[in-house]
Amino acid sequence: MSQYVVGGLKIEESRSRRGKHIAKSVAYIYSRTKGFIPVDRASEYVVSREPDKPTYVKGSAWKLYIRLNHGEYVVYGWFVRNFLGKVKGFISVYNYRGELLYRAKYYDGVLRKSIGDPIYAWLIRLFIEKTRLPIKKMRLGDEKI
């Protein structure tokens, strides 16, 4: 079975000087045998972990390179909260070769399709369950008409 390295996922937790803006990102790996697991608990998948520059001054960031087998996916979410308390960001789904399959944009409780085939929206829904992201409305493109 062939293995591929998916690279450049920036995992961070940082805040601005005065603490009014916060950036946070998280990644999960989906495997048919092991299920939906966070990257920080999946050390057997991580090839290397390099320090990276965070979005804001306070905090830390890491660039991860992950080795995946055929049929496995990475679901990556990146979010920013501003001084008004509004949260915006995106959730992306990558396949085992590192190709972007699907992306959903998140803004203040509304999640909508941005790029890709809606057949991968079920991975976004699993991500929302695991992270308990507050959702008011979802338009991922896989809803029945």
Chimera marker file (.cmm) of the C-alpha trace (Angstrom):
<marker_set name="trace">
<marker id="1" x="0.000" y="0.000" z="0.000" r="1" g="1" b="0" radius="0.5"/>
<marker id="2" x="1.383" y="3.397" z="-0.952" r="1" g="1" b="0" radius="0.5"/>
<marker id="3" x="1.806" y="6.197" z="1.563" r="1" g="1" b="0" radius="0.5"/>
<marker id="4" x="1.828" y="9.915" z="0.879" r="1" g="1" b="0" radius="0.5"/>
<marker id="5" x="2.914" y="12.918" z="2.954" r="1" g="1" b="0" radius="0.5"/>
<marker id="6" x="0.426" y="15.759" z="3.334" r="1" g="1" b="0" radius="0.5"/>
<marker id="7" x="2.315" y="18.866" z="4.333" r="1" g="1" b="0" radius="0.5"/>
<marker id="8" x="2.037" y="22.404" z="5.509" r="1" g="1" b="0" radius="0.5"/>
<marker id="9" x="-0.863" y="22.226" z="7.963" r="1" g="1" b="0" radius="0.5"/>
<marker id="10" x="-0.439" y="25.162" z="10.346" r="1" g="1" b="0" radius="0.5"/>
<marker id="11" x="-1.667" y="24.262" z="13.823" r="1" g="1" b="0" radius="0.5"/>
<marker id="12" x="-1.760" y="27.375" z="15.972" r="1" g="1" b="0" radius="0.5"/>
<marker id="13" x="-3.187" y="29.073" z="18.995" r="1" g="1" b="0" radius="0.5"/>
<marker id="14" x="-2.321" y="32.767" z="19.169" r="1" g="1" b="0" radius="0.5"/>
<marker id="15" x="-3.742" y="36.089" z="20.283" r="1" g="1" b="0" radius="0.5"/>
<marker id="16" x="-3.049" y="39.748" z="19.607" r="1" g="1" b="0" radius="0.5"/>
<marker id="17" x="-1.074" y="42.018" z="21.946" r="1" g="1" b="0" radius="0.5"/>
<marker id="18" x="-4.165" y="43.230" z="23.767" r="1" g="1" b="0" radius="0.5"/>
<marker id="19" x="-6.009" y="39.913" z="23.469" r="1" g="1" b="0" radius="0.5"/>
<marker id="20" x="-8.847" y="41.241" z="21.319" r="1" g="1" b="0" radius="0.5"/>
<marker id="21" x="-8.147" y="38.937" z="18.366" r="1" g="1" b="0" radius="0.5"/>
<marker id="22" x="-7.617" y="35.181" z="18.671" r="1" g="1" b="0" radius="0.5"/>
<marker id="23" x="-6.556" y="32.713" z="15.968" r="1" g="1" b="0" radius="0.5"/>
<marker id="24" x="-6.929" y="28.971" z="16.414" r="1" g="1" b="0" radius="0.5"/>
<marker id="25" x="-6.640" y="25.987" z="14.117" r="1" g="1" b="0" radius="0.5"/>
<marker id="26" x="-7.182" y="22.270" z="14.518" r="1" g="1" b="0" radius="0.5"/>
<marker id="27" x="-6.848" y="19.191" z="12.315" r="1" g="1" b="0" radius="0.5"/>
<marker id="28" x="-8.382" y="15.718" z="12.409" r="1" g="1" b="0" radius="0.5"/>
<marker id="29" x="-7.527" y="12.557" z="10.498" r="1" g="1" b="0" radius="0.5"/>
<marker id="30" x="-10.298" y="10.282" z="9.256" r="1" g="1" b="0" radius="0.5"/>
<marker id="31" x="-9.432" y="6.613" z="8.797" r="1" g="1" b="0" radius="0.5"/>
<marker id="32" x="-11.943" y="3.839" z="8.179" r="1" g="1" b="0" radius="0.5"/>
<marker id="33" x="-10.272" y="1.570" z="10.725" r="1" g="1" b="0" radius="0.5"/>
<marker id="34" x="-9.512" y="4.101" z="13.495" r="1" g="1" b="0" radius="0.5"/>
<marker id="35" x="-12.269" y="6.655" z="12.946" r="1" g="1" b="0" radius="0.5"/>
<marker id="36" x="-11.990" y="10.412" z="13.464" r="1" g="1" b="0" radius="0.5"/>
<marker id="37" x="-8.893" y="11.236" z="15.551" r="1" g="1" b="0" radius="0.5"/>
<marker id="38" x="-7.229" y="14.582" z="16.356" r="1" g="1" b="0" radius="0.5"/>
<marker id="39" x="-3.735" y="15.134" z="14.970" r="1" g="1" b="0" radius="0.5"/>
<marker id="40" x="-2.226" y="15.781" z="18.408" r="1" g="1" b="0" radius="0.5"/>
<marker id="41" x="-3.222" y="12.246" z="19.475" r="1" g="1" b="0" radius="0.5"/>
<marker id="42" x="-2.117" y="10.607" z="16.220" r="1" g="1" b="0" radius="0.5"/>
<marker id="43" x="1.651" y="10.514" z="16.652" r="1" g="1" b="0" radius="0.5"/>
<marker id="44" x="2.007" y="7.513" z="14.303" r="1" g="1" b="0" radius="0.5"/>
<marker id="45" x="0.782" y="9.705" z="11.414" r="1" g="1" b="0" radius="0.5"/>
<marker id="46" x="2.997" y="12.754" z="12.079" r="1" g="1" b="0" radius="0.5"/>
<marker id="47" x="6.243" y="12.721" z="10.060" r="1" g="1" b="0" radius="0.5"/>
<marker id="48" x="7.656" y="16.037" z="11.273" r="1" g="1" b="0" radius="0.5"/>
<marker id="49" x="6.615" y="18.997" z="13.380" r="1" g="1" b="0" radius="0.5"/>
<marker id="50" x="8.389" y="22.287" z="12.735" r="1" g="1" b="0" radius="0.5"/>
<marker id="51" x="7.919" y="25.619" z="14.555" r="1" g="1" b="0" radius="0.5"/>
<marker id="52" x="6.169" y="28.281" z="12.470" r="1" g="1" b="0" radius="0.5"/>
<marker id="53" x="5.278" y="31.953" z="12.852" r="1" g="1" b="0" radius="0.5"/>
<marker id="54" x="1.849" y="32.461" z="14.459" r="1" g="1" b="0" radius="0.5"/>
<marker id="55" x="-0.751" y="34.861" z="13.048" r="1" g="1" b="0" radius="0.5"/>
<marker id="56" x="-0.653" y="37.068" z="16.152" r="1" g="1" b="0" radius="0.5"/>
<marker id="57" x="2.154" y="38.011" z="18.557" r="1" g="1" b="0" radius="0.5"/>
<marker id="58" x="1.327" y="35.909" z="21.614" r="1" g="1" b="0" radius="0.5"/>
<marker id="59" x="1.115" y="32.163" z="21.228" r="1" g="1" b="0" radius="0.5"/>
<marker id="60" x="2.658" y="29.415" z="19.166" r="1" g="1" b="0" radius="0.5"/>
<marker id="61" x="2.294" y="27.707" z="15.821" r="1" g="1" b="0" radius="0.5"/>
<marker id="62" x="3.532" y="24.463" z="14.293" r="1" g="1" b="0" radius="0.5"/>
<marker id="63" x="3.702" y="23.256" z="10.721" r="1" g="1" b="0" radius="0.5"/>
<marker id="64" x="2.810" y="19.562" z="10.508" r="1" g="1" b="0" radius="0.5"/>
<marker id="65" x="3.631" y="16.991" z="7.862" r="1" g="1" b="0" radius="0.5"/>
<marker id="66" x="1.374" y="13.924" z="8.023" r="1" g="1" b="0" radius="0.5"/>
<marker id="67" x="1.769" y="10.517" z="6.367" r="1" g="1" b="0" radius="0.5"/>
<marker id="68" x="-1.521" y="9.056" z="5.102" r="1" g="1" b="0" radius="0.5"/>
<marker id="69" x="-2.541" y="5.824" z="3.443" r="1" g="1" b="0" radius="0.5"/>
<marker id="70" x="-4.959" y="5.388" z="0.558" r="1" g="1" b="0" radius="0.5"/>
<marker id="71" x="-8.526" y="6.288" z="1.561" r="1" g="1" b="0" radius="0.5"/>
<marker id="72" x="-7.656" y="8.502" z="4.539" r="1" g="1" b="0" radius="0.5"/>
<marker id="73" x="-8.591" y="12.189" z="4.841" r="1" g="1" b="0" radius="0.5"/>
<marker id="74" x="-7.423" y="15.246" z="6.767" r="1" g="1" b="0" radius="0.5"/>
<marker id="75" x="-10.055" y="17.752" z="7.939" r="1" g="1" b="0" radius="0.5"/>
<marker id="76" x="-8.453" y="21.100" z="8.818" r="1" g="1" b="0" radius="0.5"/>
<marker id="77" x="-10.194" y="24.066" z="10.438" r="1" g="1" b="0" radius="0.5"/>
<marker id="78" x="-8.808" y="27.587" z="10.900" r="1" g="1" b="0" radius="0.5"/>
<marker id="79" x="-10.732" y="30.265" z="12.830" r="1" g="1" b="0" radius="0.5"/>
<marker id="80" x="-10.278" y="33.875" z="13.987" r="1" g="1" b="0" radius="0.5"/>
<marker id="81" x="-12.337" y="35.707" z="16.607" r="1" g="1" b="0" radius="0.5"/>
<marker id="82" x="-12.305" y="39.518" z="16.399" r="1" g="1" b="0" radius="0.5"/>
<marker id="83" x="-12.849" y="42.134" z="19.097" r="1" g="1" b="0" radius="0.5"/>
<marker id="84" x="-16.634" y="42.116" z="18.519" r="1" g="1" b="0" radius="0.5"/>
<marker id="85" x="-16.787" y="38.392" z="19.256" r="1" g="1" b="0" radius="0.5"/>
<marker id="86" x="-17.506" y="37.408" z="15.641" r="1" g="1" b="0" radius="0.5"/>
<marker id="87" x="-15.817" y="34.204" z="14.489" r="1" g="1" b="0" radius="0.5"/>
<marker id="88" x="-14.835" y="33.547" z="10.892" r="1" g="1" b="0" radius="0.5"/>
<marker id="89" x="-12.761" y="30.915" z="9.194" r="1" g="1" b="0" radius="0.5"/>
<marker id="90" x="-12.898" y="27.822" z="7.027" r="1" g="1" b="0" radius="0.5"/>
<marker id="91" x="-12.937" y="24.033" z="7.204" r="1" g="1" b="0" radius="0.5"/>
<marker id="92" x="-11.060" y="22.126" z="4.484" r="1" g="1" b="0" radius="0.5"/>
<marker id="93" x="-10.990" y="18.451" z="3.512" r="1" g="1" b="0" radius="0.5"/>
<marker id="94" x="-7.801" y="17.009" z="1.969" r="1" g="1" b="0" radius="0.5"/>
<marker id="95" x="-7.318" y="13.519" z="0.578" r="1" g="1" b="0" radius="0.5"/>
<marker id="96" x="-4.333" y="11.219" z="1.126" r="1" g="1" b="0" radius="0.5"/>
<marker id="97" x="-2.388" y="12.940" z="-1.691" r="1" g="1" b="0" radius="0.5"/>
<marker id="98" x="-2.842" y="16.410" z="-0.185" r="1" g="1" b="0" radius="0.5"/>
<marker id="99" x="-5.374" y="17.597" z="-2.776" r="1" g="1" b="0" radius="0.5"/>
<marker id="100" x="-8.115" y="19.970" z="-1.615" r="1" g="1" b="0" radius="0.5"/>
<marker id="101" x="-11.429" y="18.162" z="-2.083" r="1" g="1" b="0" radius="0.5"/>
<marker id="102" x="-13.880" y="20.452" z="-0.299" r="1" g="1" b="0" radius="0.5"/>
<marker id="103" x="-13.910" y="23.724" z="1.642" r="1" g="1" b="0" radius="0.5"/>
<marker id="104" x="-16.666" y="25.322" z="3.702" r="1" g="1" b="0" radius="0.5"/>
<marker id="105" x="-16.596" y="28.930" z="4.870" r="1" g="1" b="0" radius="0.5"/>
<marker id="106" x="-17.677" y="29.743" z="8.442" r="1" g="1" b="0" radius="0.5"/>
<marker id="107" x="-18.878" y="33.157" z="9.579" r="1" g="1" b="0" radius="0.5"/>
<marker id="108" x="-20.654" y="33.808" z="12.878" r="1" g="1" b="0" radius="0.5"/>
<marker id="109" x="-22.535" y="30.519" z="13.089" r="1" g="1" b="0" radius="0.5"/>
<marker id="110" x="-23.277" y="30.131" z="9.373" r="1" g="1" b="0" radius="0.5"/>
<marker id="111" x="-21.445" y="27.409" z="7.463" r="1" g="1" b="0" radius="0.5"/>
<marker id="112" x="-21.657" y="27.333" z="3.673" r="1" g="1" b="0" radius="0.5"/>
<marker id="113" x="-19.988" y="25.571" z="0.772" r="1" g="1" b="0" radius="0.5"/>
<marker id="114" x="-17.107" y="27.408" z="-0.841" r="1" g="1" b="0" radius="0.5"/>
<marker id="115" x="-15.067" y="25.046" z="-3.050" r="1" g="1" b="0" radius="0.5"/>
<marker id="116" x="-15.369" y="21.417" z="-4.106" r="1" g="1" b="0" radius="0.5"/>
<marker id="117" x="-17.753" y="18.518" z="-4.414" r="1" g="1" b="0" radius="0.5"/>
<marker id="118" x="-20.507" y="18.336" z="-1.740" r="1" g="1" b="0" radius="0.5"/>
<marker id="119" x="-20.079" y="14.569" z="-1.522" r="1" g="1" b="0" radius="0.5"/>
<marker id="120" x="-17.389" y="15.269" z="1.123" r="1" g="1" b="0" radius="0.5"/>
<marker id="121" x="-19.686" y="17.361" z="3.343" r="1" g="1" b="0" radius="0.5"/>
<marker id="122" x="-20.145" y="14.413" z="5.719" r="1" g="1" b="0" radius="0.5"/>
<marker id="123" x="-16.538" y="14.903" z="6.875" r="1" g="1" b="0" radius="0.5"/>
<marker id="124" x="-17.338" y="18.545" z="7.690" r="1" g="1" b="0" radius="0.5"/>
<marker id="125" x="-20.353" y="17.377" z="9.712" r="1" g="1" b="0" radius="0.5"/>
<marker id="126" x="-18.142" y="14.954" z="11.687" r="1" g="1" b="0" radius="0.5"/>
<marker id="127" x="-15.689" y="17.801" z="12.344" r="1" g="1" b="0" radius="0.5"/>
<marker id="128" x="-18.524" y="19.965" z="13.706" r="1" g="1" b="0" radius="0.5"/>
<marker id="129" x="-19.651" y="17.153" z="16.034" r="1" g="1" b="0" radius="0.5"/>
<marker id="130" x="-16.142" y="16.621" z="17.399" r="1" g="1" b="0" radius="0.5"/>
<marker id="131" x="-15.270" y="20.296" z="17.897" r="1" g="1" b="0" radius="0.5"/>
<marker id="132" x="-18.790" y="21.352" z="19.039" r="1" g="1" b="0" radius="0.5"/>
<marker id="133" x="-18.655" y="24.377" z="16.735" r="1" g="1" b="0" radius="0.5"/>
<marker id="134" x="-21.797" y="26.519" z="17.223" r="1" g="1" b="0" radius="0.5"/>
<marker id="135" x="-23.880" y="26.370" z="14.043" r="1" g="1" b="0" radius="0.5"/>
<marker id="136" x="-27.037" y="28.397" z="13.335" r="1" g="1" b="0" radius="0.5"/>
<marker id="137" x="-27.400" y="27.544" z="9.650" r="1" g="1" b="0" radius="0.5"/>
<marker id="138" x="-25.699" y="25.054" z="7.318" r="1" g="1" b="0" radius="0.5"/>
<marker id="139" x="-25.625" y="25.175" z="3.524" r="1" g="1" b="0" radius="0.5"/>
<marker id="140" x="-23.080" y="22.569" z="2.513" r="1" g="1" b="0" radius="0.5"/>
<marker id="141" x="-24.685" y="21.584" z="-0.802" r="1" g="1" b="0" radius="0.5"/>
<marker id="142" x="-25.640" y="18.036" z="0.201" r="1" g="1" b="0" radius="0.5"/>
<marker id="143" x="-29.117" y="18.917" z="1.515" r="1" g="1" b="0" radius="0.5"/>
<marker id="144" x="-32.109" y="17.378" z="-0.237" r="1" g="1" b="0" radius="0.5"/>
<marker id="145" x="-34.243" y="19.776" z="-2.207" r="1" g="1" b="0" radius="0.5"/>
<link id1="1" id2="2" r="1" g="1" b="0" radius="0.2"/>
<link id1="2" id2="3" r="1" g="1" b="0" radius="0.2"/>
<link id1="3" id2="4" r="1" g="1" b="0" radius="0.2"/>
<link id1="4" id2="5" r="1" g="1" b="0" radius="0.2"/>
<link id1="5" id2="6" r="1" g="1" b="0" radius="0.2"/>
<link id1="6" id2="7" r="1" g="1" b="0" radius="0.2"/>
<link id1="7" id2="8" r="1" g="1" b="0" radius="0.2"/>
<link id1="8" id2="9" r="1" g="1" b="0" radius="0.2"/>
<link id1="9" id2="10" r="1" g="1" b="0" radius="0.2"/>
<link id1="10" id2="11" r="1" g="1" b="0" radius="0.2"/>
<link id1="11" id2="12" r="1" g="1" b="0" radius="0.2"/>
<link id1="12" id2="13" r="1" g="1" b="0" radius="0.2"/>
<link id1="13" id2="14" r="1" g="1" b="0" radius="0.2"/>
<link id1="14" id2="15" r="1" g="1" b="0" radius="0.2"/>
<link id1="15" id2="16" r="1" g="1" b="0" radius="0.2"/>
<link id1="16" id2="17" r="1" g="1" b="0" radius="0.2"/>
<link id1="17" id2="18" r="1" g="1" b="0" radius="0.2"/>
<link id1="18" id2="19" r="1" g="1" b="0" radius="0.2"/>
<link id1="19" id2="20" r="1" g="1" b="0" radius="0.2"/>
<link id1="20" id2="21" r="1" g="1" b="0" radius="0.2"/>
<link id1="21" id2="22" r="1" g="1" b="0" radius="0.2"/>
<link id1="22" id2="23" r="1" g="1" b="0" radius="0.2"/>
<link id1="23" id2="24" r="1" g="1" b="0" radius="0.2"/>
<link id1="24" id2="25" r="1" g="1" b="0" radius="0.2"/>
<link id1="25" id2="26" r="1" g="1" b="0" radius="0.2"/>
<link id1="26" id2="27" r="1" g="1" b="0" radius="0.2"/>
<link id1="27" id2="28" r="1" g="1" b="0" radius="0.2"/>
<link id1="28" id2="29" r="1" g="1" b="0" radius="0.2"/>
<link id1="29" id2="30" r="1" g="1" b="0" radius="0.2"/>
<link id1="30" id2="31" r="1" g="1" b="0" radius="0.2"/>
<link id1="31" id2="32" r="1" g="1" b="0" radius="0.2"/>
<link id1="32" id2="33" r="1" g="1" b="0" radius="0.2"/>
<link id1="33" id2="34" r="1" g="1" b="0" radius="0.2"/>
<link id1="34" id2="35" r="1" g="1" b="0" radius="0.2"/>
<link id1="35" id2="36" r="1" g="1" b="0" radius="0.2"/>
<link id1="36" id2="37" r="1" g="1" b="0" radius="0.2"/>
<link id1="37" id2="38" r="1" g="1" b="0" radius="0.2"/>
<link id1="38" id2="39" r="1" g="1" b="0" radius="0.2"/>
<link id1="39" id2="40" r="1" g="1" b="0" radius="0.2"/>
<link id1="40" id2="41" r="1" g="1" b="0" radius="0.2"/>
<link id1="41" id2="42" r="1" g="1" b="0" radius="0.2"/>
<link id1="42" id2="43" r="1" g="1" b="0" radius="0.2"/>
<link id1="43" id2="44" r="1" g="1" b="0" radius="0.2"/>
<link id1="44" id2="45" r="1" g="1" b="0" radius="0.2"/>
<link id1="45" id2="46" r="1" g="1" b="0" radius="0.2"/>
<link id1="46" id2="47" r="1" g="1" b="0" radius="0.2"/>
<link id1="47" id2="48" r="1" g="1" b="0" radius="0.2"/>
<link id1="48" id2="49" r="1" g="1" b="0" radius="0.2"/>
<link id1="49" id2="50" r="1" g="1" b="0" radius="0.2"/>
<link id1="50" id2="51" r="1" g="1" b="0" radius="0.2"/>
<link id1="51" id2="52" r="1" g="1" b="0" radius="0.2"/>
<link id1="52" id2="53" r="1" g="1" b="0" radius="0.2"/>
<link id1="53" id2="54" r="1" g="1" b="0" radius="0.2"/>
<link id1="54" id2="55" r="1" g="1" b="0" radius="0.2"/>
<link id1="55" id2="56" r="1" g="1" b="0" radius="0.2"/>
<link id1="56" id2="57" r="1" g="1" b="0" radius="0.2"/>
<link id1="57" id2="58" r="1" g="1" b="0" radius="0.2"/>
<link id1="58" id2="59" r="1" g="1" b="0" radius="0.2"/>
<link id1="59" id2="60" r="1" g="1" b="0" radius="0.2"/>
<link id1="60" id2="61" r="1" g="1" b="0" radius="0.2"/>
<link id1="61" id2="62" r="1" g="1" b="0" radius="0.2"/>
<link id1="62" id2="63" r="1" g="1" b="0" radius="0.2"/>
<link id1="63" id2="64" r="1" g="1" b="0" radius="0.2"/>
<link id1="64" id2="65" r="1" g="1" b="0" radius="0.2"/>
<link id1="65" id2="66" r="1" g="1" b="0" radius="0.2"/>
<link id1="66" id2="67" r="1" g="1" b="0" radius="0.2"/>
<link id1="67" id2="68" r="1" g="1" b="0" radius="0.2"/>
<link id1="68" id2="69" r="1" g="1" b="0" radius="0.2"/>
<link id1="69" id2="70" r="1" g="1" b="0" radius="0.2"/>
<link id1="70" id2="71" r="1" g="1" b="0" radius="0.2"/>
<link id1="71" id2="72" r="1" g="1" b="0" radius="0.2"/>
<link id1="72" id2="73" r="1" g="1" b="0" radius="0.2"/>
<link id1="73" id2="74" r="1" g="1" b="0" radius="0.2"/>
<link id1="74" id2="75" r="1" g="1" b="0" radius="0.2"/>
<link id1="75" id2="76" r="1" g="1" b="0" radius="0.2"/>
<link id1="76" id2="77" r="1" g="1" b="0" radius="0.2"/>
<link id1="77" id2="78" r="1" g="1" b="0" radius="0.2"/>
<link id1="78" id2="79" r="1" g="1" b="0" radius="0.2"/>
<link id1="79" id2="80" r="1" g="1" b="0" radius="0.2"/>
<link id1="80" id2="81" r="1" g="1" b="0" radius="0.2"/>
<link id1="81" id2="82" r="1" g="1" b="0" radius="0.2"/>
<link id1="82" id2="83" r="1" g="1" b="0" radius="0.2"/>
<link id1="83" id2="84" r="1" g="1" b="0" radius="0.2"/>
<link id1="84" id2="85" r="1" g="1" b="0" radius="0.2"/>
<link id1="85" id2="86" r="1" g="1" b="0" radius="0.2"/>
<link id1="86" id2="87" r="1" g="1" b="0" radius="0.2"/>
<link id1="87" id2="88" r="1" g="1" b="0" radius="0.2"/>
<link id1="88" id2="89" r="1" g="1" b="0" radius="0.2"/>
<link id1="89" id2="90" r="1" g="1" b="0" radius="0.2"/>
<link id1="90" id2="91" r="1" g="1" b="0" radius="0.2"/>
<link id1="91" id2="92" r="1" g="1" b="0" radius="0.2"/>
<link id1="92" id2="93" r="1" g="1" b="0" radius="0.2"/>
<link id1="93" id2="94" r="1" g="1" b="0" radius="0.2"/>
<link id1="94" id2="95" r="1" g="1" b="0" radius="0.2"/>
<link id1="95" id2="96" r="1" g="1" b="0" radius="0.2"/>
<link id1="96" id2="97" r="1" g="1" b="0" radius="0.2"/>
<link id1="97" id2="98" r="1" g="1" b="0" radius="0.2"/>
<link id1="98" id2="99" r="1" g="1" b="0" radius="0.2"/>
<link id1="99" id2="100" r="1" g="1" b="0" radius="0.2"/>
<link id1="100" id2="101" r="1" g="1" b="0" radius="0.2"/>
<link id1="101" id2="102" r="1" g="1" b="0" radius="0.2"/>
<link id1="102" id2="103" r="1" g="1" b="0" radius="0.2"/>
<link id1="103" id2="104" r="1" g="1" b="0" radius="0.2"/>
<link id1="104" id2="105" r="1" g="1" b="0" radius="0.2"/>
<link id1="105" id2="106" r="1" g="1" b="0" radius="0.2"/>
<link id1="106" id2="107" r="1" g="1" b="0" radius="0.2"/>
<link id1="107" id2="108" r="1" g="1" b="0" radius="0.2"/>
<link id1="108" id2="109" r="1" g="1" b="0" radius="0.2"/>
<link id1="109" id2="110" r="1" g="1" b="0" radius="0.2"/>
<link id1="110" id2="111" r="1" g="1" b="0" radius="0.2"/>
<link id1="111" id2="112" r="1" g="1" b="0" radius="0.2"/>
<link id1="112" id2="113" r="1" g="1" b="0" radius="0.2"/>
<link id1="113" id2="114" r="1" g="1" b="0" radius="0.2"/>
<link id1="114" id2="115" r="1" g="1" b="0" radius="0.2"/>
<link id1="115" id2="116" r="1" g="1" b="0" radius="0.2"/>
<link id1="116" id2="117" r="1" g="1" b="0" radius="0.2"/>
<link id1="117" id2="118" r="1" g="1" b="0" radius="0.2"/>
<link id1="118" id2="119" r="1" g="1" b="0" radius="0.2"/>
<link id1="119" id2="120" r="1" g="1" b="0" radius="0.2"/>
<link id1="120" id2="121" r="1" g="1" b="0" radius="0.2"/>
<link id1="121" id2="122" r="1" g="1" b="0" radius="0.2"/>
<link id1="122" id2="123" r="1" g="1" b="0" radius="0.2"/>
<link id1="123" id2="124" r="1" g="1" b="0" radius="0.2"/>
<link id1="124" id2="125" r="1" g="1" b="0" radius="0.2"/>
<link id1="125" id2="126" r="1" g="1" b="0" radius="0.2"/>
<link id1="126" id2="127" r="1" g="1" b="0" radius="0.2"/>
<link id1="127" id2="128" r="1" g="1" b="0" radius="0.2"/>
<link id1="128" id2="129" r="1" g="1" b="0" radius="0.2"/>
<link id1="129" id2="130" r="1" g="1" b="0" radius="0.2"/>
<link id1="130" id2="131" r="1" g="1" b="0" radius="0.2"/>
<link id1="131" id2="132" r="1" g="1" b="0" radius="0.2"/>
<link id1="132" id2="133" r="1" g="1" b="0" radius="0.2"/>
<link id1="133" id2="134" r="1" g="1" b="0" radius="0.2"/>
<link id1="134" id2="135" r="1" g="1" b="0" radius="0.2"/>
<link id1="135" id2="136" r="1" g="1" b="0" radius="0.2"/>
<link id1="136" id2="137" r="1" g="1" b="0" radius="0.2"/>
<link id1="137" id2="138" r="1" g="1" b="0" radius="0.2"/>
<link id1="138" id2="139" r="1" g="1" b="0" radius="0.2"/>
<link id1="139" id2="140" r="1" g="1" b="0" radius="0.2"/>
<link id1="140" id2="141" r="1" g="1" b="0" radius="0.2"/>
<link id1="141" id2="142" r="1" g="1" b="0" radius="0.2"/>
<link id1="142" id2="143" r="1" g="1" b="0" radius="0.2"/>
<link id1="143" id2="144" r="1" g="1" b="0" radius="0.2"/>
<link id1="144" id2="145" r="1" g="1" b="0" radius="0.2"/>
</marker_set>
